[in-house]
Amino acid sequence: MPDAPLSADPRDAVGSVDEATRRGVGARVRAYVALTKPRVIELLLITTVPTMILAQGGFPSWWLIIATLVGGSAAAGSANTLNMVYDRDIDAVMNRTKNRPLVTGEITPRAGLVFGLMLGAFSVVWLWLTVNWVAAALALAANLMYTIGYTMLLKRHTSQNIVWGGAAGCMPVLIGWAAVTGRLDWAPLLLFGIIFFWTPPHYWPLSMKFRKDYAEAGVPMLPVVVADARVAQQMIGYCAAMVVCSLALIPVADMGWFYSVAAVASGAWFGGSCVALYRRAITGTTRKLGAMKVFHASITYLTLVFVAISIDPFLPF
């Protein structure tokens, strides 16, 4: 006689359901996290803590740092989420963004909108209650600048979109300074200037790399509408203004030799990268343009400058 079939253990079925549920919840959580663009938030936070250290002239309390970072992350995450909700039509066209949760259907536009608005409201209330009203107001302004100013008004209508829209990405330094002092001053405005003028030579190389994507989506990024040489030329100009702001910080914030050397050396190095890009562009060697090298160099530059800002107050000279 054939062996009798083994009876199924009901606990196995329950375990399978639990495992599937956990995987589903995990995937949903990852999708919501992806809406906030965590890598962008990470870059923004790199500038916040050094600014707080400079404002304090030392190390602020851990609670103030954590409270400011939580509120700032929520504000940035809200703006990034609302950006994805509004831009889901062009995200579906671009290879770089076609796997975003609102394009794939992992999250519905309504759910994304609610999530983004809730994050934004939380950031303002949190900063108001745990930090101060100035930081809360600046976080709200940054959110509105990115969501309405950049995403809705500028991105699809002007080749200078990232120049003026990028001002929202400069706000973390103002928030960090206000969190410590409760006000603004010339030093944070110069830090704002560093990031403002850094943004075009940071983002335009990425736009060069994904020029076809932007063109197909109808987004008039500068590299889509003008020649690479002209873009690189403008990058050099913005880079020069960025270095001027970084050097002006020395007398205004009474920076020491450590920051001064870092600002000069890193500015010269990044400026050289932009000049090298221009030289490659005027030769017409598009395949060997090396735009992404400049993009990565821009991140290194900003990191070096703000690390130097965070170290300088602790040095005795």
MARVO-630460 format. One record per residue (C-alpha): residue in one letter; x, z, y negated. Coordinates in Angstrom, 2 decimals, padded with zeros to 5 digits, always signed. Example, Ala and Ser with C-alpha at 12.3 -4.5 7.8 and 13.67 -1.06 7.14 Angstrom:
R,type,xx,zz,yy
R,A,+012.30,+007.80,+004.50 $
R,S,+013.67,+007.14,+001.06 $
***
This chain:
R,type,xx,zz,yy
R,M,+000.00,+000.00,+000.00 $
R,P,+001.21,-000.70,-003.53 $
R,D,+002.19,+002.27,-005.55 $
R,A,-000.58,+003.75,-007.66 $
R,P,-000.21,+002.97,-011.35 $
R,L,+001.34,+005.73,-013.38 $
R,S,-001.06,+007.42,-015.72 $
R,A,-000.17,+006.99,-019.38 $
R,D,+000.80,+010.14,-021.19 $
R,P,-001.44,+010.45,-024.26 $
R,R,+001.43,+012.14,-026.08 $
R,D,+003.38,+008.85,-025.95 $
R,A,+000.57,+007.07,-027.80 $
R,V,+000.38,+009.82,-030.38 $
R,G,+004.15,+009.68,-030.85 $
R,S,+004.02,+005.91,-031.37 $
R,V,+001.28,+006.29,-033.99 $
R,D,+003.22,+009.02,-035.80 $
R,E,+006.37,+006.90,-035.79 $
R,A,+004.48,+003.89,-037.13 $
R,T,+002.91,+006.07,-039.83 $
R,R,+006.29,+007.44,-040.86 $
R,R,+007.73,+003.94,-041.06 $
R,G,+004.77,+002.77,-043.12 $
R,V,+005.07,+005.67,-045.55 $
R,G,+008.83,+005.16,-045.81 $
R,A,+008.39,+001.46,-046.55 $
R,R,+005.78,+002.23,-049.22 $
R,V,+008.02,+004.81,-050.88 $
R,R,+010.95,+002.36,-050.88 $
R,A,+008.71,-000.27,-052.46 $
R,Y,+007.72,+002.06,-055.29 $
R,V,+011.34,+003.05,-055.84 $
R,A,+012.27,-000.65,-056.00 $
R,L,+009.74,-001.10,-058.81 $
R,T,+011.76,+001.26,-061.00 $
R,K,+014.98,-000.83,-060.61 $
R,P,+017.18,+002.13,-059.67 $
R,R,+020.45,+000.23,-060.21 $
R,V,+019.45,-000.45,-063.81 $
R,I,+018.54,+003.22,-064.27 $
R,E,+021.92,+004.23,-062.87 $
R,L,+023.68,+002.12,-065.50 $
R,L,+021.56,+003.67,-068.26 $
R,L,+022.32,+007.20,-067.11 $
R,I,+026.07,+006.50,-067.15 $
R,T,+025.76,+006.49,-070.94 $
R,T,+023.47,+009.52,-071.30 $
R,V,+025.60,+012.36,-069.93 $
R,P,+028.80,+011.42,-071.84 $
R,T,+026.73,+011.23,-075.03 $
R,M,+025.40,+014.73,-074.37 $
R,I,+028.94,+016.01,-073.80 $
R,L,+030.10,+014.44,-077.07 $
R,A,+027.13,+015.92,-078.96 $
R,Q,+027.80,+019.36,-077.51 $
R,G,+031.56,+019.17,-077.98 $
R,G,+031.77,+020.39,-074.40 $
R,F,+029.52,+020.67,-071.39 $
R,P,+025.80,+021.26,-072.08 $
R,S,+023.76,+023.51,-069.82 $
R,W,+022.98,+022.09,-066.39 $
R,W,+019.28,+022.57,-067.01 $
R,L,+019.36,+020.49,-070.20 $
R,I,+021.28,+017.70,-068.46 $
R,I,+018.91,+017.64,-065.48 $
R,A,+015.80,+017.81,-067.66 $
R,T,+017.07,+014.95,-069.85 $
R,L,+018.05,+012.79,-066.87 $
R,V,+014.70,+013.36,-065.15 $
R,G,+012.78,+012.39,-068.28 $
R,G,+015.06,+009.47,-069.08 $
R,S,+014.87,+008.14,-065.52 $
R,A,+011.08,+008.36,-065.55 $
R,A,+010.89,+006.52,-068.89 $
R,A,+013.23,+003.75,-067.68 $
R,G,+011.43,+003.55,-064.34 $
R,S,+008.11,+003.20,-066.14 $
R,A,+009.39,+000.37,-068.35 $
R,N,+010.94,-001.44,-065.37 $
R,T,+007.74,-001.09,-063.33 $
R,L,+005.54,-002.42,-066.13 $
R,N,+008.02,-005.27,-066.57 $
R,M,+007.57,-006.22,-062.91 $
R,V,+003.79,-006.03,-063.20 $
R,Y,+003.76,-008.39,-066.17 $
R,D,+006.44,-010.75,-064.81 $
R,R,+005.19,-011.02,-061.22 $
R,D,+004.28,-014.70,-061.77 $
R,I,+007.81,-015.74,-062.75 $
R,D,+009.36,-013.34,-060.24 $
R,A,+007.60,-015.34,-057.51 $
R,V,+009.39,-018.52,-058.70 $
R,M,+012.91,-017.11,-058.93 $
R,N,+015.01,-016.73,-055.80 $
R,R,+016.64,-013.61,-057.19 $
R,T,+013.31,-011.80,-057.58 $
R,K,+010.98,-013.36,-055.03 $
R,N,+011.23,-010.36,-052.68 $
R,R,+010.09,-007.80,-055.22 $
R,P,+007.19,-005.60,-054.00 $
R,L,+004.58,-007.08,-056.34 $
R,V,+005.48,-010.60,-055.21 $
R,T,+005.45,-009.83,-051.49 $
R,G,+002.18,-007.89,-051.77 $
R,E,+003.62,-004.57,-050.62 $
R,I,+002.16,-003.09,-053.80 $
R,T,-000.86,-004.42,-055.68 $
R,P,-000.66,-005.16,-059.41 $
R,R,-003.22,-002.45,-060.11 $
R,A,-001.27,+000.15,-058.14 $
R,G,+001.94,-000.91,-059.89 $
R,L,+000.27,-000.64,-063.31 $
R,V,-001.07,+002.83,-062.57 $
R,F,+002.31,+003.95,-061.24 $
R,G,+004.13,+002.62,-064.31 $
R,L,+001.72,+004.24,-066.77 $
R,M,+001.85,+007.56,-064.93 $
R,L,+005.66,+007.54,-064.98 $
R,G,+005.64,+006.77,-068.69 $
R,A,+003.19,+009.55,-069.47 $
R,F,+005.16,+011.99,-067.33 $
R,S,+008.43,+011.13,-069.09 $
R,V,+007.01,+011.87,-072.55 $
R,V,+005.28,+015.11,-071.54 $
R,W,+008.28,+016.28,-069.52 $
R,L,+010.80,+015.67,-072.32 $
R,W,+008.49,+017.24,-074.90 $
R,L,+008.05,+020.41,-072.85 $
R,T,+011.58,+020.79,-071.43 $
R,V,+013.85,+019.19,-074.04 $
R,N,+012.39,+018.51,-077.51 $
R,W,+009.92,+016.29,-079.30 $
R,V,+012.64,+013.99,-080.71 $
R,A,+013.86,+013.05,-077.24 $
R,A,+010.26,+012.56,-076.10 $
R,A,+009.46,+010.27,-079.04 $
R,L,+012.61,+008.23,-078.46 $
R,A,+011.75,+007.81,-074.76 $
R,L,+008.28,+006.55,-075.70 $
R,A,+009.79,+004.17,-078.25 $
R,A,+012.24,+002.83,-075.65 $
R,N,+009.42,+002.22,-073.19 $
R,L,+007.33,+000.35,-075.77 $
R,M,+010.33,-001.67,-076.96 $
R,Y,+011.08,-002.89,-073.44 $
R,T,+007.53,-003.33,-072.18 $
R,I,+005.92,-004.89,-075.24 $
R,G,+008.86,-006.00,-077.37 $
R,Y,+011.02,-007.59,-074.68 $
R,T,+008.76,-008.30,-071.71 $
R,M,+005.61,-009.49,-073.50 $
R,L,+006.83,-010.85,-076.84 $
R,L,+010.43,-012.00,-076.49 $
R,K,+011.41,-012.88,-072.94 $
R,R,+009.35,-016.06,-072.56 $
R,H,+009.49,-017.21,-076.17 $
R,T,+013.04,-017.09,-077.54 $
R,S,+016.57,-017.69,-076.32 $
R,Q,+017.59,-014.55,-078.21 $
R,N,+015.31,-012.46,-075.99 $
R,I,+018.01,-010.31,-074.46 $
R,V,+019.69,-009.68,-077.82 $
R,W,+016.74,-007.95,-079.46 $
R,G,+015.04,-006.85,-076.26 $
R,G,+018.28,-005.25,-075.14 $
R,A,+017.87,-002.63,-077.87 $
R,A,+015.64,-000.71,-075.47 $
R,G,+018.61,-000.28,-073.16 $
R,C,+020.54,+001.39,-075.99 $
R,M,+018.02,+004.19,-076.39 $
R,P,+019.46,+006.57,-073.71 $
R,V,+022.36,+007.44,-076.02 $
R,L,+019.93,+008.40,-078.78 $
R,I,+017.86,+010.41,-076.30 $
R,G,+020.96,+012.17,-074.97 $
R,W,+022.20,+013.05,-078.46 $
R,A,+018.77,+014.25,-079.59 $
R,A,+018.41,+016.34,-076.42 $
R,V,+021.46,+018.39,-077.48 $
R,T,+021.12,+018.44,-081.26 $
R,G,+017.44,+017.79,-081.93 $
R,R,+018.34,+015.06,-084.42 $
R,L,+020.24,+011.78,-084.83 $
R,D,+023.53,+011.15,-086.61 $
R,W,+026.04,+008.38,-087.26 $
R,A,+027.87,+008.94,-083.96 $
R,P,+024.88,+008.13,-081.72 $
R,L,+024.08,+005.14,-083.91 $
R,L,+027.58,+003.79,-083.26 $
R,L,+027.08,+004.43,-079.53 $
R,F,+023.82,+002.50,-079.86 $
R,G,+025.80,-000.31,-081.50 $
R,I,+028.34,-000.41,-078.67 $
R,I,+025.60,-000.96,-076.09 $
R,F,+023.58,-003.29,-078.33 $
R,F,+026.51,-005.68,-078.85 $
R,W,+027.63,-005.23,-075.22 $
R,T,+024.28,-006.40,-073.81 $
R,P,+024.57,-010.18,-074.48 $
R,P,+028.08,-010.57,-072.97 $
R,H,+026.85,-008.43,-070.08 $
R,Y,+023.62,-010.29,-069.33 $
R,W,+024.39,-013.89,-070.28 $
R,P,+026.97,-014.36,-067.49 $
R,L,+024.25,-013.32,-065.03 $
R,S,+021.94,-015.86,-066.68 $
R,M,+024.61,-018.51,-066.21 $
R,K,+024.76,-017.72,-062.52 $
R,F,+020.97,-017.93,-062.13 $
R,R,+020.37,-020.63,-064.74 $
R,K,+018.29,-022.73,-062.35 $
R,D,+016.01,-019.81,-061.54 $
R,Y,+015.32,-019.10,-065.19 $
R,A,+014.76,-022.77,-065.97 $
R,E,+012.24,-023.17,-063.14 $
R,A,+010.44,-020.02,-064.28 $
R,G,+010.28,-021.29,-067.87 $
R,V,+012.32,-018.41,-069.30 $
R,P,+014.51,-019.74,-072.17 $
R,M,+017.59,-017.60,-071.61 $
R,L,+020.39,-018.83,-073.85 $
R,P,+022.42,-020.37,-070.97 $
R,V,+019.33,-022.42,-070.06 $
R,V,+018.98,-024.05,-073.47 $
R,V,+022.58,-024.44,-074.72 $
R,A,+025.94,-025.38,-073.22 $
R,D,+028.11,-022.78,-071.51 $
R,A,+030.84,-023.12,-074.13 $
R,R,+028.42,-022.20,-076.91 $
R,V,+027.14,-019.22,-074.91 $
R,A,+030.70,-018.02,-074.31 $
R,Q,+031.47,-018.46,-078.00 $
R,Q,+028.60,-016.17,-078.93 $
R,M,+029.69,-013.69,-076.27 $
R,I,+033.08,-013.42,-077.96 $
R,G,+031.40,-012.66,-081.28 $
R,Y,+029.21,-009.93,-079.79 $
R,C,+032.20,-008.51,-077.94 $
R,A,+034.16,-008.27,-081.19 $
R,A,+031.28,-006.40,-082.87 $
R,M,+031.10,-004.09,-079.84 $
R,V,+034.80,-003.23,-080.13 $
R,V,+034.42,-002.58,-083.86 $
R,C,+031.67,-000.04,-083.13 $
R,S,+033.79,+001.62,-080.44 $
R,L,+036.72,+001.97,-082.87 $
R,A,+034.51,+003.18,-085.73 $
R,L,+033.47,+006.05,-083.46 $
R,I,+037.03,+007.43,-083.63 $
R,P,+036.88,+008.74,-087.23 $
R,V,+033.13,+009.37,-087.25 $
R,A,+033.11,+011.57,-084.12 $
R,D,+036.69,+012.82,-084.52 $
R,M,+037.75,+011.29,-081.20 $
R,G,+041.20,+012.03,-079.81 $
R,W,+043.98,+009.80,-078.56 $
R,F,+042.57,+009.55,-075.02 $
R,Y,+039.36,+007.86,-076.12 $
R,S,+041.22,+005.82,-078.74 $
R,V,+043.59,+004.33,-076.17 $
R,A,+040.73,+003.69,-073.71 $
R,A,+038.60,+002.00,-076.39 $
R,V,+041.41,-000.29,-077.52 $
R,A,+042.66,-001.16,-074.02 $
R,S,+039.28,-001.71,-072.38 $
R,G,+037.99,-003.63,-075.41 $
R,A,+041.01,-005.95,-075.36 $
R,W,+040.64,-006.45,-071.61 $
R,F,+036.92,-007.24,-071.72 $
R,G,+037.36,-009.41,-074.80 $
R,G,+040.04,-011.31,-072.90 $
R,S,+037.56,-011.88,-070.07 $
R,C,+035.09,-013.44,-072.51 $
R,V,+037.80,-015.65,-074.04 $
R,A,+038.86,-016.77,-070.56 $
R,L,+035.25,-017.67,-069.79 $
R,Y,+035.12,-019.75,-072.98 $
R,R,+038.30,-021.58,-072.03 $
R,R,+036.91,-022.38,-068.58 $
R,A,+033.63,-023.51,-070.14 $
R,I,+035.21,-025.98,-072.55 $
R,T,+037.04,-027.64,-069.65 $
R,G,+033.68,-028.34,-068.03 $
R,T,+034.58,-026.81,-064.67 $
R,T,+031.10,-025.39,-064.02 $
R,R,+031.73,-024.65,-060.35 $
R,K,+034.73,-022.49,-061.28 $
R,L,+033.18,-020.89,-064.35 $
R,G,+033.57,-017.38,-062.92 $
R,A,+030.62,-016.01,-064.89 $
R,M,+029.99,-013.19,-062.43 $
R,K,+033.55,-011.93,-062.93 $
R,V,+032.67,-011.35,-066.58 $
R,F,+029.38,-009.72,-065.58 $
R,H,+031.17,-007.21,-063.34 $
R,A,+033.88,-006.73,-065.97 $
R,S,+031.21,-005.77,-068.50 $
R,I,+029.99,-002.96,-066.24 $
R,T,+033.55,-001.74,-065.76 $
R,Y,+034.11,-001.80,-069.53 $
R,L,+031.05,+000.28,-070.33 $
R,T,+031.91,+002.76,-067.58 $
R,L,+035.49,+003.17,-068.85 $
R,V,+034.42,+003.73,-072.45 $
R,F,+031.79,+006.33,-071.61 $
R,V,+033.99,+008.11,-069.10 $
R,A,+036.59,+008.37,-071.88 $
R,I,+033.90,+009.74,-074.20 $
R,S,+033.04,+012.41,-071.63 $
R,I,+036.68,+013.46,-071.10 $
R,D,+037.91,+013.38,-074.71 $
R,P,+036.13,+016.57,-075.96 $
R,F,+037.89,+018.66,-073.30 $
R,L,+041.40,+017.62,-074.32 $
R,P,+043.35,+019.73,-076.84 $
R,F,+044.71,+016.73,-078.72 $
***
